[in-house]
Amino acid sequence: MSNSLDGRVIVVTGAGGGIGSKTVHAAISRGASVVATDLAGPGLDEVGALDGVVAVEADVTSRSDWERTLAAAIDGFGHVDGLVNNAGIEGAIAPLGEYPDEMFDRVMDVNVKGVWTGMKVIGAPMLEAGFGAIVNLSSVAGLGGASNLSAYSASKHAVIGLSKSAALEMGPAGVRVNAICPSPIDTRMMRSLEDSMKTDDVDQATMQALIASNIPLGRYGQPTEVADLICFLLSDDARFLSGAAIPIDGAMKAR
């Protein structure tokens, strides 16, 4: 078993970020070609310069951008075999009663509707071909509550529901769908959350240590560790695995 993706064409959203960029690198190293999408920025430019990658500036909330992404995959590589719905935002950190309405809507648009639209558009040719795999990024916040992150937690619960429903619908056509649920991962998003949670008495480094202390393995996960799981789920090594919500969390949710 090698987690080979030789000859596969994979669409990766949020490809300029920590988990997204490592997923692009991991997929290429396993023989895949990648359509990498994200908002314009240096992260997308970096992965777009890699051999075997077509970069597309795209907003996951836009149906037309998804259609451009699909066209880039078909025009560039002739087919599409996999989708990694990685793009997401954390939103505000605030009690539910104080949470801004417009931010709630934005989190749902990116984290939920973006996943839903991606599965509709990119999933269509996979269903027609009778083959494919989709990996949606949920979170440990999708497996339980998260104080002061009500919109984010709700969105990640929704991703699991979408993934399970899609697995039931797409399975008979040969398309697998799974969700993964990372704990805190050493990325920009965690830097933002640490910065928002720190106080005059607790600096960012101390806040990071406090968060890590809730993970039995005692540390944040690394983006490469998440990318390895994603590639496994895209590969034939996971050919009978579908409809799952898999924690990758250092035993954080084992309690």
C-alpha positions as CSV (number, residue, x, y, z in Angstrom):
1,M,0.0,0.0,0.0
2,S,1.6,3.3,-1.1
3,N,-1.2,5.9,-1.1
4,S,-0.3,6.4,-4.8
5,L,-2.2,9.1,-6.7
6,D,-0.4,8.3,-9.9
7,G,-2.3,9.8,-12.9
8,R,-5.1,11.3,-10.7
9,V,-6.2,14.9,-11.1
10,I,-7.1,16.6,-7.8
11,V,-8.7,19.9,-7.1
12,V,-7.5,21.5,-3.8
13,T,-9.2,24.7,-2.4
14,G,-7.5,27.0,0.0
15,A,-4.3,25.8,-1.6
16,G,-2.3,28.8,-0.6
17,G,-2.7,28.2,3.1
18,G,-0.9,25.8,5.6
19,I,-2.9,22.6,5.1
20,G,-3.8,23.4,1.5
21,S,-0.2,24.0,0.3
22,K,1.1,20.9,2.1
23,T,-1.7,18.9,0.5
24,V,-0.7,20.1,-3.0
25,H,2.9,19.1,-2.3
26,A,1.9,15.7,-0.9
27,A,-0.4,15.0,-3.8
28,I,2.2,15.8,-6.4
29,S,4.8,13.7,-4.6
30,R,2.4,10.8,-5.0
31,G,2.0,11.3,-8.7
32,A,-1.1,13.5,-9.0
33,S,-1.7,16.6,-11.0
34,V,-3.4,19.4,-9.1
35,V,-5.7,22.3,-9.7
36,A,-5.0,24.6,-6.9
37,T,-7.5,27.3,-6.0
38,D,-7.5,30.2,-3.5
39,L,-7.9,33.9,-3.4
40,A,-5.0,35.8,-5.0
41,G,-1.9,36.0,-2.9
42,P,1.7,34.8,-2.5
43,G,0.6,31.4,-1.2
44,L,-1.3,30.6,-4.4
45,D,1.6,32.0,-6.5
46,E,4.0,29.6,-4.7
47,V,2.0,26.4,-5.3
48,G,1.1,27.6,-8.8
49,A,4.8,27.6,-9.8
50,L,5.1,23.8,-9.0
51,D,5.3,21.3,-11.9
52,G,2.0,19.6,-12.4
53,V,-0.1,22.4,-10.9
54,V,-2.6,24.7,-12.5
55,A,-3.4,27.6,-10.2
56,V,-6.9,29.3,-10.3
57,E,-7.8,32.4,-8.4
58,A,-11.2,31.5,-7.1
59,D,-13.7,32.3,-4.3
60,V,-15.4,29.1,-3.1
61,T,-18.6,31.1,-2.5
62,S,-18.9,31.8,-6.3
63,R,-20.6,29.2,-8.5
64,S,-19.0,30.7,-11.6
65,D,-15.5,30.4,-10.0
66,W,-16.2,26.7,-9.3
67,E,-17.2,26.3,-13.0
68,R,-13.9,28.0,-14.0
69,T,-12.0,25.6,-11.7
70,L,-13.7,22.6,-13.3
71,A,-12.9,24.0,-16.8
72,A,-9.2,24.4,-15.8
73,A,-9.1,20.8,-14.7
74,I,-10.7,19.5,-17.9
75,D,-8.7,21.8,-20.2
76,G,-5.4,21.2,-18.4
77,F,-5.6,17.5,-17.6
78,G,-8.6,16.0,-19.4
79,H,-10.5,14.8,-16.3
80,V,-10.9,15.2,-12.5
81,D,-10.7,12.4,-10.0
82,G,-10.7,14.1,-6.6
83,L,-11.7,17.2,-4.6
84,V,-10.3,18.5,-1.3
85,N,-12.6,21.1,0.2
86,N,-10.0,22.7,2.4
87,A,-10.9,26.4,2.2
88,G,-12.4,27.8,5.4
89,I,-12.4,30.8,7.7
90,E,-12.6,30.9,11.5
91,G,-14.9,34.0,11.7
92,A,-15.2,36.1,14.8
93,I,-14.4,35.0,18.4
94,A,-17.4,36.3,20.4
95,P,-20.2,35.0,22.6
96,L,-23.3,33.9,20.6
97,G,-25.3,36.8,21.8
98,E,-22.7,39.3,20.6
99,Y,-21.8,37.5,17.4
100,P,-22.1,39.8,14.3
101,D,-24.9,38.6,12.0
102,E,-22.9,39.5,8.8
103,M,-19.9,37.4,10.0
104,F,-22.2,34.4,10.8
105,D,-23.4,34.6,7.2
106,R,-19.9,34.9,5.8
107,V,-18.7,31.8,7.8
108,M,-21.6,29.8,6.5
109,D,-21.1,30.9,2.9
110,V,-17.4,29.9,2.9
111,N,-17.4,26.9,5.2
112,V,-20.7,25.3,4.2
113,K,-22.0,26.6,0.9
114,G,-18.5,26.5,-0.5
115,V,-18.2,22.8,0.3
116,W,-21.7,22.1,-1.0
117,T,-21.2,24.0,-4.3
118,G,-17.8,22.3,-4.8
119,M,-19.3,18.9,-4.4
120,K,-22.0,19.7,-6.9
121,V,-19.8,21.2,-9.6
122,I,-16.6,19.0,-9.3
123,G,-18.6,16.0,-8.2
124,A,-20.6,16.0,-11.4
125,P,-17.9,14.6,-13.8
126,M,-16.8,12.1,-11.2
127,L,-20.4,10.8,-10.9
128,E,-20.5,10.6,-14.7
129,A,-17.2,8.7,-14.8
130,G,-18.2,6.4,-12.0
131,F,-15.0,7.1,-10.0
132,G,-13.7,9.7,-7.6
133,A,-13.0,10.7,-4.0
134,I,-13.9,13.8,-2.0
135,V,-12.3,14.9,1.2
136,N,-14.0,17.7,3.2
137,L,-12.3,19.6,6.0
138,S,-14.3,19.7,9.1
139,S,-12.8,20.1,12.6
140,V,-12.9,18.9,16.2
141,A,-15.2,21.8,16.5
142,G,-17.6,19.8,14.3
143,L,-17.6,17.0,16.8
144,G,-18.6,19.1,19.8
145,G,-19.2,22.7,20.9
146,A,-16.6,25.5,20.9
147,S,-17.2,28.4,23.2
148,N,-17.1,31.8,21.4
149,L,-16.9,30.1,18.0
150,S,-20.5,29.3,17.5
151,A,-20.5,30.0,13.7
152,Y,-17.3,28.1,13.1
153,S,-18.5,25.1,15.1
154,A,-21.9,25.1,13.5
155,S,-20.3,25.3,10.0
156,K,-18.0,22.3,10.8
157,H,-20.9,20.2,12.1
158,A,-22.7,21.0,8.8
159,V,-19.7,19.9,6.8
160,I,-19.9,16.4,8.5
161,G,-23.7,16.3,7.6
162,L,-23.0,17.3,4.0
163,S,-20.2,14.7,3.8
164,K,-22.3,11.8,5.1
165,S,-25.3,12.7,2.9
166,A,-23.1,13.0,-0.2
167,A,-21.5,9.7,0.6
168,L,-24.9,8.0,0.7
169,E,-25.9,9.6,-2.6
170,M,-22.7,9.3,-4.5
171,G,-21.6,5.9,-3.3
172,P,-23.7,3.9,-5.7
173,A,-22.0,5.7,-8.6
174,G,-18.5,4.9,-7.3
175,V,-17.6,8.2,-5.6
176,R,-16.4,8.2,-2.0
177,V,-16.9,11.1,0.4
178,N,-15.2,11.6,3.8
179,A,-14.7,14.4,6.3
180,I,-11.7,14.8,8.5
181,C,-11.7,16.6,11.8
182,P,-8.3,18.2,12.8
183,S,-7.5,19.5,16.2
184,P,-5.5,22.7,16.4
185,I,-3.0,22.6,13.6
186,D,0.1,24.8,13.4
187,T,-1.2,27.2,10.8
188,R,-2.1,30.9,10.3
189,M,-5.6,30.2,11.6
190,M,-4.2,29.1,15.0
191,R,-2.0,32.2,15.1
192,S,-5.1,34.3,14.6
193,L,-7.1,32.5,17.2
194,E,-4.2,32.7,19.7
195,D,-3.9,36.4,19.1
196,S,-7.6,37.0,19.6
197,M,-7.6,34.9,22.8
198,K,-4.6,36.4,24.5
199,T,-5.0,38.9,27.3
200,D,-2.8,41.4,29.2
201,D,-1.9,38.6,31.6
202,V,-1.5,35.8,29.0
203,D,0.7,36.3,26.0
204,Q,0.4,34.4,22.7
205,A,3.1,31.8,23.5
206,T,1.3,31.0,26.8
207,M,-2.0,30.8,25.1
208,Q,-0.5,28.4,22.6
209,A,0.8,26.2,25.4
210,L,-2.6,26.3,27.2
211,I,-4.4,25.2,24.0
212,A,-1.9,22.4,23.4
213,S,-2.3,21.2,27.0
214,N,-5.8,20.1,26.0
215,I,-4.4,17.7,23.4
216,P,-3.3,14.4,25.0
217,L,-0.3,14.2,22.6
218,G,0.7,17.6,24.0
219,R,1.2,19.6,20.8
220,Y,-0.5,21.1,17.8
221,G,-0.7,18.9,14.7
222,Q,1.4,19.7,11.6
223,P,-0.1,20.5,8.2
224,T,1.9,17.7,6.7
225,E,0.2,15.2,9.0
226,V,-3.2,16.3,7.8
227,A,-2.0,16.3,4.2
228,D,-0.9,12.7,4.5
229,L,-4.3,11.7,5.8
230,I,-6.0,13.5,2.9
231,C,-3.9,11.7,0.4
232,F,-4.6,8.4,1.9
233,L,-8.4,9.1,1.7
234,L,-8.0,10.1,-2.0
235,S,-6.0,7.0,-2.8
236,D,-7.2,3.4,-3.6
237,D,-5.8,2.4,-0.2
238,A,-9.0,3.9,1.2
239,R,-11.2,2.3,-1.5
240,F,-13.8,1.0,1.0
241,L,-13.8,4.0,3.3
242,S,-16.6,6.5,2.8
243,G,-19.1,8.4,4.9
244,A,-16.6,8.8,7.8
245,A,-15.8,11.8,10.0
246,I,-12.2,11.0,11.0
247,P,-10.5,12.9,13.9
248,I,-6.9,13.8,13.4
249,D,-6.5,15.3,16.8
250,G,-3.8,13.7,19.0
251,A,-6.7,12.0,21.0
252,M,-8.3,15.3,21.8
253,K,-11.8,13.8,21.2
254,A,-11.0,10.4,22.8
255,R,-12.4,11.6,26.1
